[in-house]
Protein backbone atom coordinates (compact mmCIF):
# COMPACT_ATOMS: atom_id res chain seq x y z
CA UNK A 1 0.00 0.00 0.00
CA UNK A 2 2.72 2.43 0.96
CA UNK A 3 4.80 1.48 -2.07
CA UNK A 4 1.80 2.02 -4.35
CA UNK A 5 1.16 5.50 -2.93
CA UNK A 6 4.73 6.78 -3.49
CA UNK A 7 5.04 5.25 -6.94
CA UNK A 8 2.55 7.83 -8.27
CA UNK A 9 3.89 11.32 -9.17
CA UNK A 10 2.76 14.18 -6.97
CA UNK A 11 0.46 16.68 -8.72
CA UNK A 12 -0.12 19.55 -6.25
CA UNK A 13 -1.73 21.78 -8.93
CA UNK A 14 -4.59 19.27 -8.96
CA UNK A 15 -5.03 18.74 -5.25
CA UNK A 16 -4.18 22.32 -4.12
CA UNK A 17 -4.47 24.66 -7.17
CA UNK A 18 -4.72 27.96 -5.22
CA UNK A 19 -1.72 27.19 -3.08
CA UNK A 20 0.31 26.20 -6.16
CA UNK A 21 -0.42 29.47 -7.98
CA UNK A 22 0.45 31.48 -4.88
CA UNK A 23 3.73 29.62 -4.46
CA UNK A 24 4.67 30.21 -8.12
CA UNK A 25 3.95 33.92 -7.82
CA UNK A 26 6.10 34.20 -4.71
CA UNK A 27 8.92 32.41 -6.55
CA UNK A 28 8.84 34.94 -9.41
CA UNK A 29 8.90 37.85 -6.97
CA UNK A 30 11.83 36.28 -5.16
CA UNK A 31 13.81 35.80 -8.38
CA UNK A 32 13.29 39.44 -9.38
CA UNK A 33 14.41 40.65 -5.97
CA UNK A 34 17.46 38.40 -6.11
CA UNK A 35 18.32 39.74 -9.56
CA UNK A 36 18.16 43.35 -8.35
CA UNK A 37 20.33 42.56 -5.34
CA UNK A 38 22.99 40.87 -7.47
CA UNK A 39 23.03 43.53 -10.21
CA UNK A 40 21.47 41.22 -12.78
CA UNK A 41 19.23 44.00 -14.10
CA UNK A 42 22.31 45.77 -15.49
CA UNK A 43 22.31 43.13 -18.17
CA UNK A 44 19.48 44.97 -19.91
CA UNK A 45 21.47 48.09 -20.91
CA UNK A 46 24.43 45.87 -21.81
CA UNK A 47 22.18 43.88 -24.07
CA UNK A 48 20.89 47.11 -25.57
CA UNK A 49 24.45 48.24 -26.31
CA UNK A 50 25.32 44.90 -27.88
CA UNK A 51 22.21 45.01 -30.03
CA UNK A 52 22.95 48.56 -31.16
CA UNK A 53 26.53 47.59 -32.01
CA UNK A 54 25.30 44.82 -34.25
CA UNK A 55 22.52 46.80 -35.93
CA UNK A 56 24.62 49.94 -36.50
CA UNK A 57 27.81 49.33 -38.50
CA UNK A 58 30.96 51.19 -37.57
CA UNK A 59 31.52 54.42 -39.47
CA UNK A 60 34.04 54.06 -42.27
CA UNK A 61 37.22 56.11 -41.85
CA UNK A 62 37.09 59.64 -43.27
CA UNK A 63 38.18 59.89 -46.88
CA UNK A 64 41.13 62.24 -47.13
CA UNK A 65 41.26 64.44 -50.24
CA UNK A 66 45.02 63.99 -50.45
CA UNK A 67 44.88 60.23 -50.94
CA UNK A 68 45.34 60.51 -54.70
CA UNK A 69 46.54 57.99 -57.24
CA UNK A 70 49.79 59.11 -58.89
CA UNK A 71 48.47 59.41 -62.45
CA UNK A 72 48.47 62.19 -65.02
CA UNK A 73 45.44 64.54 -65.18
CA UNK A 74 44.41 63.42 -68.66
CA UNK A 75 44.55 59.79 -67.54
CA UNK A 76 42.47 60.64 -64.47
CA UNK A 77 39.78 62.23 -66.65
CA UNK A 78 39.58 59.05 -68.73
CA UNK A 79 39.51 56.77 -65.67
CA UNK A 80 36.77 58.79 -63.99
CA UNK A 81 34.67 58.81 -67.15
CA UNK A 82 34.59 55.01 -67.17
CA UNK A 83 33.08 54.78 -63.68
CA UNK A 84 29.30 54.35 -64.14
CA UNK A 85 26.89 56.82 -62.56
CA UNK A 86 24.52 54.95 -60.24
CA UNK A 87 22.25 57.95 -59.73
CA UNK A 88 21.21 59.86 -56.66
CA UNK A 89 18.49 57.51 -55.48
CA UNK A 90 16.43 59.83 -53.30
CA UNK A 91 17.00 63.54 -52.78
CA UNK A 92 18.20 64.86 -49.44
CA UNK A 93 15.79 66.63 -47.12
CA UNK A 94 15.77 70.45 -47.15
CA UNK A 95 18.11 72.02 -44.62
CA UNK A 96 16.45 74.27 -42.07
CA UNK A 97 18.00 76.70 -39.61
CA UNK A 98 14.70 77.24 -37.80
CA UNK A 99 14.73 80.25 -35.51
CA UNK A 100 18.51 80.45 -35.17
CA UNK A 101 19.95 83.82 -34.22
CA UNK A 102 21.24 86.26 -36.82
CA UNK A 103 24.83 85.72 -35.63
CA UNK A 104 24.65 81.95 -36.00
CA UNK A 105 23.07 82.30 -39.44
CA UNK A 106 25.79 84.71 -40.54
CA UNK A 107 28.55 82.34 -39.40
CA UNK A 108 27.03 79.37 -41.21
CA UNK A 109 26.57 81.49 -44.32
CA UNK A 110 30.21 82.65 -44.34
CA UNK A 111 31.59 79.14 -43.85
CA UNK A 112 29.41 77.67 -46.59
CA UNK A 113 30.16 80.58 -48.92
CA UNK A 114 33.91 80.10 -48.40
CA UNK A 115 33.67 76.43 -49.29
CA UNK A 116 31.61 77.12 -52.41
CA UNK A 117 33.90 79.94 -53.53
CA UNK A 118 37.23 78.20 -53.06
CA UNK A 119 36.07 74.74 -54.10
CA UNK A 120 33.80 75.68 -57.02
CA UNK A 121 34.12 79.41 -57.66
CA UNK A 122 34.27 78.96 -61.43
CA UNK A 123 31.70 76.15 -61.61
CA UNK A 124 28.11 76.49 -62.77
CA UNK A 125 25.36 77.29 -60.29
CA UNK A 126 24.42 73.62 -60.13
CA UNK A 127 28.07 72.74 -59.56
CA UNK A 128 28.17 75.09 -56.61
CA UNK A 129 24.91 73.70 -55.28
CA UNK A 130 26.39 70.22 -55.43
CA UNK A 131 29.31 71.25 -53.21
CA UNK A 132 26.91 72.90 -50.77
CA UNK A 133 24.71 69.80 -50.73
CA UNK A 134 27.66 67.60 -49.75
CA UNK A 135 28.47 69.90 -46.85
CA UNK A 136 24.87 70.01 -45.60
CA UNK A 137 24.60 66.23 -45.99
CA UNK A 138 27.66 65.85 -43.79
CA UNK A 139 26.16 68.10 -41.12
CA UNK A 140 23.34 65.56 -40.77
CA UNK A 141 25.51 62.43 -40.89
CA UNK A 142 26.88 61.01 -37.60
CA UNK A 143 30.33 60.49 -39.12
CA UNK A 144 30.91 64.26 -39.39
CA UNK A 145 30.59 67.38 -37.22
CA UNK A 146 27.04 68.65 -36.70
CA UNK A 147 27.68 72.25 -37.73
CA UNK A 148 28.36 73.88 -41.09
CA UNK A 149 31.63 75.49 -40.00
CA UNK A 150 32.68 72.28 -38.24
CA UNK A 151 32.24 70.30 -41.45
CA UNK A 152 34.00 72.86 -43.64
CA UNK A 153 37.04 73.27 -41.40
CA UNK A 154 37.30 69.66 -40.20
CA UNK A 155 40.97 68.70 -39.95
CA UNK A 156 42.21 72.12 -41.05
CA UNK A 157 44.42 72.54 -37.98
CA UNK A 158 46.19 69.22 -38.52
CA UNK A 159 49.36 69.10 -40.65
CA UNK A 160 47.55 66.57 -42.86
CA UNK A 161 43.99 65.38 -43.06
CA UNK A 162 41.79 68.41 -43.87
CA UNK A 163 38.55 67.39 -45.53
CA UNK A 164 38.30 70.36 -47.91
CA UNK A 165 41.60 71.22 -49.56
CA UNK A 166 41.09 74.97 -49.62
CA UNK A 167 41.41 75.01 -45.81
CA UNK A 168 44.97 73.70 -45.89
CA UNK A 169 46.49 74.47 -49.29
CA UNK A 170 46.88 78.24 -48.88
CA UNK A 171 43.88 79.18 -51.02
CA UNK A 172 42.47 81.42 -48.30
CA UNK A 173 45.47 83.75 -48.56
CA UNK A 174 43.99 85.00 -51.85
CA UNK A 175 41.37 87.73 -51.52
CA UNK A 176 38.10 86.66 -53.17
CA UNK A 177 36.89 88.34 -56.33
CA UNK A 178 33.81 90.30 -55.13
CA UNK A 179 31.50 89.29 -57.99
CA UNK A 180 32.35 85.60 -57.62
CA UNK A 181 32.06 85.78 -53.83
CA UNK A 182 28.62 87.35 -54.07
CA UNK A 183 27.53 84.63 -56.48
CA UNK A 184 28.75 81.90 -54.14
CA UNK A 185 27.07 83.63 -51.22
CA UNK A 186 23.73 83.69 -53.04
CA UNK A 187 23.97 79.94 -53.62
CA UNK A 188 24.92 79.35 -49.97
CA UNK A 189 22.01 81.43 -48.70
CA UNK A 190 19.65 79.58 -51.01
CA UNK A 191 20.84 76.16 -49.81
CA UNK A 192 20.66 77.15 -46.13
CA UNK A 193 17.10 78.29 -46.75
CA UNK A 194 15.96 74.86 -47.88
CA UNK A 195 16.93 74.43 -51.55
CA UNK A 196 18.02 70.88 -52.40
CA UNK A 197 20.32 69.81 -55.21
CA UNK A 198 18.55 66.53 -55.98
CA UNK A 199 21.10 65.00 -58.43
CA UNK A 200 23.69 64.74 -55.64
CA UNK A 201 21.26 62.80 -53.45
CA UNK A 202 22.91 61.86 -50.15
CA UNK A 203 26.44 62.37 -51.45
CA UNK A 204 29.05 63.04 -48.76
CA UNK A 205 32.14 63.17 -50.99
CA UNK A 206 33.28 64.72 -54.25
CA UNK A 207 36.49 65.34 -56.14
CA UNK A 208 37.70 67.06 -59.30
CA UNK A 209 37.66 64.98 -62.47
CA UNK A 210 41.39 65.46 -63.09
CA UNK A 211 42.39 63.42 -59.99
CA UNK A 212 41.54 59.89 -58.87
CA UNK A 213 41.40 59.45 -55.07
CA UNK A 214 42.05 55.97 -53.72
CA UNK A 215 38.68 56.06 -51.93
CA UNK A 216 36.63 56.73 -55.08
CA UNK A 217 36.43 53.06 -56.07
CA UNK A 218 34.78 52.17 -52.74
CA UNK A 219 31.95 54.70 -53.04
CA UNK A 220 28.84 55.04 -55.22
CA UNK A 221 29.00 57.67 -57.96
CA UNK A 222 25.78 59.68 -57.81
CA UNK A 223 26.28 62.41 -60.42
CA UNK A 224 28.76 64.55 -62.35
CA UNK A 225 28.43 68.31 -62.54
CA UNK A 226 31.10 70.34 -64.28
CA UNK A 227 34.55 69.35 -63.06
CA UNK A 228 33.24 67.63 -59.92
CA UNK A 229 32.16 64.02 -59.37
CA UNK A 230 29.88 63.28 -56.41
CA UNK A 231 29.73 60.09 -54.33
CA UNK A 232 27.82 58.56 -51.46
CA UNK A 233 28.83 55.74 -49.14
CA UNK A 234 27.85 52.18 -49.95
CA UNK A 235 25.58 50.19 -47.64
CA UNK A 236 23.55 51.63 -44.81
CA UNK A 237 25.84 54.64 -44.25
CA UNK A 238 24.86 56.02 -47.63
CA UNK A 239 21.12 55.55 -47.18
CA UNK A 240 18.67 58.27 -46.07
CA UNK A 241 18.09 56.52 -42.73
CA UNK A 242 21.74 57.11 -41.78
CA UNK A 243 21.39 60.90 -41.81
CA UNK A 244 20.05 61.14 -38.28
CA UNK A 245 22.19 63.89 -36.79
CA UNK A 246 20.61 67.26 -36.14
CA UNK A 247 22.25 70.57 -36.80
CA UNK A 248 23.82 71.71 -33.53
CA UNK A 249 22.43 75.25 -33.92
CA UNK A 250 25.88 76.50 -32.95
CA UNK A 251 28.55 77.76 -35.33
CA UNK A 252 32.15 78.69 -34.59
CA UNK A 253 33.69 82.02 -35.54
CA UNK A 254 34.77 81.71 -39.22
CA UNK A 255 37.54 84.31 -38.81
CA UNK A 256 39.08 82.34 -35.95
CA UNK A 257 38.80 79.08 -37.90
CA UNK A 258 40.41 80.67 -40.96
CA UNK A 259 43.28 82.15 -38.97
CA UNK A 260 43.89 78.85 -37.16
CA UNK A 261 43.99 76.98 -40.46
CA UNK A 262 46.42 79.45 -42.02
CA UNK A 263 48.69 79.29 -38.98
CA UNK A 264 49.41 75.57 -39.35
CA UNK A 265 52.11 74.35 -41.75
CA UNK A 266 50.46 71.73 -43.93
CA UNK A 267 51.91 68.90 -45.96
CA UNK A 268 50.14 69.24 -49.29
CA UNK A 269 50.39 67.21 -52.49
CA UNK A 270 52.29 70.11 -54.04
CA UNK A 271 54.92 69.84 -51.30
CA UNK A 272 55.22 66.09 -51.78
CA UNK A 273 55.42 66.53 -55.52
CA UNK A 274 58.11 69.18 -55.14
CA UNK A 275 60.22 66.82 -53.02
CA UNK A 276 59.90 64.11 -55.64
CA UNK A 277 60.82 66.61 -58.35
CA UNK A 278 63.96 67.65 -56.49
CA UNK A 279 65.04 64.03 -56.25
CA UNK A 280 64.51 63.54 -59.99
CA UNK A 281 66.40 66.73 -60.81
CA UNK A 282 69.35 65.72 -58.67
CA UNK A 283 69.34 62.27 -60.22
CA UNK A 284 69.50 63.91 -63.65
CA UNK A 285 72.60 65.87 -62.70
CA UNK A 286 71.03 69.17 -61.65
CA UNK A 287 72.21 71.05 -58.58
CA UNK A 288 69.31 72.05 -56.30
CA UNK A 289 69.82 74.53 -53.46
CA UNK A 290 67.34 76.13 -51.05
CA UNK A 291 67.73 79.83 -50.46
CA UNK A 292 66.35 82.15 -47.78
CA UNK A 293 62.59 82.41 -47.81
CA UNK A 294 62.16 78.87 -49.07
CA UNK A 295 63.06 79.65 -52.69
CA UNK A 296 64.64 76.82 -54.64
CA UNK A 297 67.42 77.41 -57.18
CA UNK A 298 68.08 74.76 -59.80
CA UNK A 299 71.25 74.72 -61.92
CA UNK A 300 71.20 72.29 -64.81
CA UNK A 301 74.27 70.72 -66.30
CA UNK A 302 74.84 71.18 -70.04
CA UNK A 303 73.83 67.55 -70.61
CA UNK A 304 70.53 68.16 -68.85
CA UNK A 305 69.88 71.31 -70.87
CA UNK A 306 70.53 69.46 -74.13
CA UNK A 307 68.13 66.68 -73.09
CA UNK A 308 65.39 69.19 -72.27
CA UNK A 309 65.73 70.89 -75.66
CA UNK A 310 65.05 67.57 -77.40
CA UNK A 311 61.71 67.07 -75.67
CA UNK A 312 58.63 69.09 -76.57
CA UNK A 313 56.02 69.16 -73.84
CA UNK A 314 52.52 70.48 -74.53
CA UNK A 315 50.94 71.66 -71.27
CA UNK A 316 47.80 69.80 -70.29
CA UNK A 317 45.77 73.00 -70.05
CA UNK A 318 46.54 73.71 -73.71
CA UNK A 319 45.42 70.25 -74.82
CA UNK A 320 42.04 70.33 -73.07
CA UNK A 321 39.40 72.96 -72.35
CA UNK A 322 40.51 73.76 -68.82
CA UNK A 323 38.61 75.97 -66.42
CA UNK A 324 40.34 78.74 -64.46
CA UNK A 325 40.27 76.56 -61.35
CA UNK A 326 41.92 73.70 -63.21
CA UNK A 327 44.53 76.01 -64.68
CA UNK A 328 45.35 77.33 -61.22
CA UNK A 329 45.48 73.84 -59.73
CA UNK A 330 47.89 72.71 -62.42
CA UNK A 331 50.05 75.78 -62.08
CA UNK A 332 48.94 77.46 -65.27
CA UNK A 333 47.22 80.43 -63.67
CA UNK A 334 49.79 81.60 -61.17
CA UNK A 335 50.38 84.93 -62.91
CA UNK A 336 46.74 85.93 -62.47
CA UNK A 337 46.83 85.57 -58.69
CA UNK A 338 50.37 86.54 -57.75
CA UNK A 339 49.47 90.09 -56.77
CA UNK A 340 46.24 89.35 -54.91
CA UNK A 341 46.14 90.47 -51.29
CA UNK A 342 45.60 88.10 -48.39
CA UNK A 343 42.05 87.47 -47.20
CA UNK A 344 40.86 87.50 -43.60
CA UNK A 345 42.14 88.92 -40.33
CA UNK A 346 45.74 87.96 -39.76
CA UNK A 347 45.96 86.20 -43.10
CA UNK A 348 48.53 88.62 -44.46
CA UNK A 349 50.99 87.85 -41.68
CA UNK A 350 50.34 84.14 -42.03
CA UNK A 351 50.90 84.33 -45.77
CA UNK A 352 54.12 86.29 -45.29
CA UNK A 353 55.49 83.62 -42.98
CA UNK A 354 54.88 80.84 -45.55
KOLVOBA-362646 format. One line per field, with one value per residue (C-alpha): residue number from 1; y, z, x. Coordinates in steps of 0.5 Angstrom, whole numbers, plus 500, padded with zeros to 3 digits. Each point is the difference from the previous one (the first is absolute). Layout:
N
num = c(NUM  ...)
y = c(Y  ...)
z = c(Z  ...)
x = c(X  ...)
This chain:
354
num = c(1  2  3  4  5  6  7  8  9  10  11  12  13  14  15  16  17  18  19  20  21  22  23  24  25  26  27  28  29  30  31  32  33  34  35  36  37  38  39  40  41  42  43  44  45  46  47  48  49  50  51  52  53  54  55  56  57  58  59  60  61  62  63  64  65  66  67  68  69  70  71  72  73  74  75  76  77  78  79  80  81  82  83  84  85  86  87  88  89  90  91  92  93  94  95  96  97  98  99  100  101  102  103  104  105  106  107  108  109  110  111  112  113  114  115  116  117  118  119  120  121  122  123  124  125  126  127  128  129  130  131  132  133  134  135  136  137  138  139  140  141  142  143  144  145  146  147  148  149  150  151  152  153  154  155  156  157  158  159  160  161  162  163  164  165  166  167  168  169  170  171  172  173  174  175  176  177  178  179  180  181  182  183  184  185  186  187  188  189  190  191  192  193  194  195  196  197  198  199  200  201  202  203  204  205  206  207  208  209  210  211  212  213  214  215  216  217  218  219  220  221  222  223  224  225  226  227  228  229  230  231  232  233  234  235  236  237  238  239  240  241  242  243  244  245  246  247  248  249  250  251  252  253  254  255  256  257  258  259  260  261  262  263  264  265  266  267  268  269  270  271  272  273  274  275  276  277  278  279  280  281  282  283  284  285  286  287  288  289  290  291  292  293  294  295  296  297  298  299  300  301  302  303  304  305  306  307  308  309  310  311  312  313  314  315  316  317  318  319  320  321  322  323  324  325  326  327  328  329  330  331  332  333  334  335  336  337  338  339  340  341  342  343  344  345  346  347  348  349  350  351  352  353  354)
y = c(500  505  498  501  507  503  496  506  507  505  505  506  505  495  498  508  504  507  498  498  507  504  496  501  508  500  497  505  506  497  499  507  502  496  502  508  498  497  505  495  506  504  494  504  506  496  496  506  502  494  500  507  498  495  504  506  499  503  507  499  504  507  501  504  505  499  492  501  495  502  501  505  505  498  493  501  503  494  496  504  500  492  500  499  505  496  506  504  495  505  507  503  503  508  503  505  504  501  507  500  507  505  498  493  501  504  496  494  504  502  493  497  506  499  493  501  506  496  493  502  508  499  494  501  502  492  498  505  497  493  503  503  494  495  505  500  492  500  504  495  494  497  499  508  506  502  507  504  503  494  496  505  501  492  498  507  501  493  500  495  498  506  498  506  501  508  500  497  502  507  502  505  505  502  505  498  504  504  498  492  501  503  494  495  503  500  493  499  504  496  493  502  503  493  499  493  498  493  497  499  497  498  501  501  500  503  502  503  496  501  496  493  499  493  500  501  493  498  505  501  505  504  506  504  508  504  498  496  493  499  493  497  494  493  496  503  506  503  499  506  496  501  508  500  506  507  506  502  507  503  503  501  507  499  506  496  493  503  503  494  496  505  500  492  498  494  495  500  496  506  500  492  501  505  496  494  505  502  493  499  506  498  494  503  504  506  504  502  505  503  508  504  501  493  501  495  501  495  499  496  496  501  493  501  507  496  494  505  504  493  499  504  500  503  502  497  506  501  494  500  505  502  504  505  496  494  505  503  493  497  507  503  506  502  507  502  499  502  507  499  502  495  499  500  503  498  496  505  499  492  501  504  494  495)
z = c(500  502  494  495  503  499  493  497  499  504  497  505  494  500  508  502  494  504  504  494  496  506  501  493  500  507  496  494  505  504  493  498  507  500  493  502  506  496  495  494  498  497  495  496  498  498  496  497  498  497  496  498  498  496  496  499  496  502  496  494  501  497  493  500  494  499  499  493  495  496  493  495  500  493  502  506  496  496  506  503  494  500  507  499  503  505  501  506  502  504  501  507  505  500  505  505  505  503  505  501  502  494  503  499  493  498  502  497  493  500  501  495  495  501  498  494  498  501  498  494  499  492  500  497  505  501  501  506  502  500  505  504  501  501  506  503  499  504  506  500  500  507  497  499  505  501  498  493  502  504  493  496  504  503  500  498  506  499  496  495  500  498  497  495  497  500  507  500  493  501  496  505  500  493  501  497  493  503  494  501  507  500  495  505  506  496  499  507  503  495  502  508  499  497  493  498  495  498  495  506  504  507  497  505  496  493  497  493  494  499  506  502  508  503  503  494  498  507  499  496  494  500  495  496  500  496  503  506  501  506  504  506  505  498  505  505  502  493  501  502  507  501  500  507  503  502  498  507  499  502  495  502  498  493  500  506  496  494  504  504  493  497  506  499  496  495  496  493  494  497  505  499  493  501  504  495  494  504  500  493  498  505  497  493  502  502  506  504  506  505  501  505  500  498  493  496  495  494  496  494  497  493  499  503  496  494  502  501  494  496  504  498  505  499  506  502  501  493  497  504  501  507  505  504  506  497  497  507  503  494  501  493  504  505  496  501  508  502  501  504  507  506  503  507  506  501  494  497  506  499  492  501  505  495)
x = c(500  505  505  494  498  507  501  495  503  498  495  499  497  494  499  502  499  500  506  504  498  502  506  502  499  504  506  500  500  506  504  499  502  506  502  499  505  505  500  497  495  507  500  494  504  506  495  498  507  502  493  502  507  498  494  504  507  506  501  505  506  500  502  506  501  507  500  501  502  507  497  500  494  498  500  496  495  499  500  495  495  500  497  493  495  495  495  498  495  496  501  502  496  500  504  497  503  493  500  508  503  502  508  499  497  506  505  497  499  507  503  496  501  508  499  496  505  506  498  496  500  501  494  493  495  498  507  500  494  503  506  495  495  506  502  493  499  506  497  495  504  503  507  501  499  493  501  502  506  502  499  504  506  501  507  502  505  503  507  496  493  496  493  500  506  499  501  507  503  501  494  497  506  497  495  493  498  494  495  502  499  493  498  502  497  493  501  502  494  495  503  499  493  498  502  502  505  496  505  505  496  503  507  505  506  503  506  502  500  508  502  498  500  501  493  496  500  497  494  494  500  494  501  505  499  505  507  497  498  496  499  497  502  498  495  496  505  498  492  495  499  507  500  497  504  497  504  503  497  507  505  507  503  503  505  503  500  503  506  501  500  505  504  502  505  497  503  496  501  504  505  500  501  505  504  500  502  506  502  499  504  506  500  500  506  497  502  495  501  495  500  498  492  499  502  503  506  501  506  500  507  501  498  493  499  501  495  495  500  499  493  494  495  493  497  494  496  501  498  493  495  502  496  504  500  503  505  502  500  505  504  498  496  506  501  492  501  507  498  493  500  499  493  498  502  507  501  505  505  499  501  506  503  499)
